[in-house]
Amino acid sequence: QVHLVESGGGLVQAGGSLRLSCAVSGRPVSSHAMTWFRQAPGKEREFVASLYWGGTSTFYADSSKGRFTMSRDNAKNMVSLQMNNLNPEDTARYYCAAGALTRATMKDPSRYDSWGQGTQVTVSA
């Protein structure tokens, strides 16, 4: 199991940018999907973006494509989420998760066994 700690959230105006980071400790393996989810009050946890610890491809929700970029730095044991052109609908608590999942299951939060504590992102109009 891996331990995850998110950072980088905050308050930003619409159209602004934020960069979230997730520090990874433990023993992630190449087959681990590293994924960002978000959850707004009263809503279900929602898939944002994912990549494999040992892979090169990234996968995005439709709402993230073109605005968010997920990256990985294996040397620093970190994954990041660069978020541009933010809008109020992006307001949520953002979570980093890890699990040995396939592309077919990586969007399902119930499948993950490692979670960070989350970081709050608030976008004002």
C-alpha positions as CSV (number, residue, x, y, z in Angstrom):
1,Q,0.0,0.0,0.0
2,V,1.1,3.5,-0.7
3,H,0.7,6.7,1.4
4,L,-0.5,9.8,-0.4
5,V,-0.4,13.5,0.7
6,E,-2.0,16.2,-1.5
7,S,-1.1,19.9,-1.5
8,G,-1.6,23.0,-3.6
9,G,-5.2,23.7,-3.3
10,G,-6.6,27.2,-2.6
11,L,-8.9,30.0,-3.7
12,V,-8.6,31.3,-7.2
13,Q,-10.7,33.5,-9.5
14,A,-12.4,32.1,-12.5
15,G,-10.0,31.8,-15.4
16,G,-7.1,31.3,-13.0
17,S,-4.8,28.3,-12.5
18,L,-3.7,26.0,-9.7
19,R,-1.2,23.2,-9.5
20,L,-2.0,20.3,-7.2
21,S,0.7,17.9,-6.1
22,C,0.5,14.4,-4.5
23,A,3.5,13.1,-2.7
24,V,3.7,9.3,-2.9
25,S,5.5,7.2,-0.3
26,G,5.5,3.4,0.1
27,R,6.1,1.1,-2.9
28,P,4.1,2.1,-5.9
29,V,4.5,-0.3,-8.8
30,S,4.3,0.3,-12.5
31,S,0.8,-1.2,-12.7
32,H,-0.6,1.3,-10.1
33,A,-3.1,3.7,-11.5
34,M,-2.4,7.1,-9.9
35,T,-5.7,9.1,-10.1
36,W,-7.1,12.4,-9.2
37,F,-10.8,12.5,-8.1
38,R,-12.8,15.4,-6.8
39,Q,-15.9,15.7,-4.7
40,A,-18.2,18.8,-4.4
41,P,-20.6,19.1,-1.5
42,G,-23.7,16.9,-2.0
43,K,-22.2,15.2,-5.1
44,E,-20.5,11.9,-5.7
45,R,-16.7,11.5,-6.0
46,E,-15.8,12.2,-9.7
47,F,-12.9,11.0,-11.8
48,V,-10.7,13.8,-13.0
49,A,-7.5,12.3,-14.5
50,S,-5.2,9.3,-14.2
51,L,-2.0,7.8,-15.3
52,Y,0.0,4.6,-14.6
53,W,3.0,4.9,-12.4
54,G,5.0,3.0,-15.0
55,G,3.3,4.2,-18.1
56,T,3.3,7.2,-20.5
57,S,-0.4,7.7,-21.2
58,T,-2.7,10.0,-19.3
59,F,-6.5,9.7,-19.2
60,Y,-8.9,12.6,-18.6
61,A,-12.5,13.2,-17.9
62,D,-14.3,15.1,-20.6
63,S,-14.6,18.1,-18.2
64,S,-10.8,18.1,-17.7
65,K,-9.6,17.7,-21.3
66,G,-7.8,20.7,-22.7
67,R,-7.7,22.4,-19.3
68,F,-6.0,20.0,-16.9
69,T,-2.7,18.2,-17.3
70,M,-1.5,15.4,-15.1
71,S,2.1,14.5,-14.8
72,R,4.4,12.2,-12.9
73,D,7.9,12.6,-11.5
74,N,9.1,9.2,-10.4
75,A,12.4,10.5,-9.1
76,K,10.5,12.8,-6.7
77,N,7.8,10.2,-6.1
78,M,5.2,12.8,-7.0
79,V,2.2,13.2,-9.3
80,S,0.8,16.6,-10.2
81,L,-2.3,18.1,-11.7
82,Q,-1.9,21.4,-13.5
83,M,-5.3,23.1,-13.8
84,N,-5.9,26.0,-16.1
85,N,-8.9,28.1,-17.0
86,L,-10.7,27.1,-13.8
87,N,-14.4,27.8,-13.4
88,P,-16.7,27.8,-10.4
89,E,-17.9,24.3,-11.4
90,D,-14.4,23.0,-10.6
91,T,-14.9,23.9,-6.9
92,A,-14.4,20.7,-5.0
93,R,-12.1,18.8,-2.7
94,Y,-9.5,17.0,-4.8
95,Y,-8.1,13.6,-3.9
96,C,-5.2,11.6,-5.0
97,A,-5.7,7.8,-5.1
98,A,-3.7,4.8,-6.1
99,G,-4.6,1.2,-6.9
100,A,-3.8,-1.7,-9.1
101,L,-6.6,-1.1,-11.6
102,T,-7.2,-1.5,-15.3
103,R,-8.3,1.2,-17.8
104,A,-11.8,-0.3,-17.5
105,T,-12.0,0.2,-13.7
106,M,-9.7,3.3,-13.0
107,K,-12.7,5.7,-13.0
108,D,-14.4,3.9,-10.2
109,P,-13.4,5.4,-6.8
110,S,-14.7,2.3,-4.9
111,R,-11.9,0.3,-6.5
112,Y,-9.0,2.2,-4.9
113,D,-7.4,1.2,-1.6
114,S,-5.1,4.2,-1.1
115,W,-6.3,7.7,-0.7
116,G,-4.9,11.0,0.4
117,Q,-6.7,13.4,2.7
118,G,-7.6,15.8,-0.1
119,T,-7.0,19.4,-0.8
120,Q,-9.7,22.1,-1.3
121,V,-10.0,24.0,-4.5
122,T,-12.4,26.9,-4.6
123,V,-13.0,29.0,-7.7
124,S,-14.8,32.3,-7.4
125,A,-16.9,33.8,-10.2
